[in-house]
Amino acid sequence: MKPNSKVLVIAGSDSSGGAGIQADIKTITALGSYAMTAITAITSQNTTGVKSIVPIQPKEISNQILFTAKDIKPDAIKIGMLHSTKVIESVISSLKIINVDKIVLDPVMVAKGGAKLIDDKAIKLLKTKLIKGVTLITPNIPEAEILTNTNIRNKEDMIFAAHKLIEIGANNVLIKGGHLISNTVQDIFVSKSDIKIFNSKRYSTKNTHGTGCTLSSAITTFLSCGKPIKKSCELGIKYV
């Protein structure tokens, strides 16, 4: 079977296979597309937490992106865990060279246990440089709070934070509402001219490890196959 499209993932590896690069490859493959990878860090983790993180050198991350794309040109790119300013800088310069216009950034900043995964300097660079160059940013509520310096307690706060991200330079924002306590999960898409609220039934499950990685990869895959941005978000949410 010929793949529908080609997706390059720039993210960290998860030894337990539930999140990170492993979740990304599984999702892209399940949706009928072809996954390539540039690994930013190797982690020892399982569904309960992260034991250790070994960062990959920025030059090697850049080599993975450039050498892969030279042979197999991606239709879209998904970006996950970027743990330092040097890594973010190397990714930004690599993206300029390969020139792909469909890019989804999942700003992985906070571990499920609440621990910050990237430092303040890296967050600043992500805000001032990286988000301007991507098609869509998909923060969860704790990440949106860090990026906008706001508290999010309800749907109105989510919309306010999304507009703030647009002001900072984001082109499109999908804030994921899973952290709010309610029977319905509301994910909110905001662009410069549009707001769309996706309502989904909440499932009572402990199996939430890697849901954000899976969602952003699914959205990137639909986008890579030519679906519009809002439709890609809707289909990605349904897939998860």
Secondary structure, DSSP 8 states (H G I E B T S, - for coil): ---S-EEEEEEEEETTSSSHHHHHHHHHHHTT-EEEEEEEEEEEEETTEEEEEEE--HHHHHHHHHHHHHHS--SEEEE----SHHHHHHHHHHHHHH--S-EEE----B-TTS-B-S-HHHHHHHHHTGGGGSSEE--BHHHHHHHHT----SHHHHHHHHHHHHHHT-SEEEEB-TTS-SSEEEEEEEESS-EEEEEEE----S--TTHHHHHHHHHHHHHHTT--HHHHHHHHHHH-
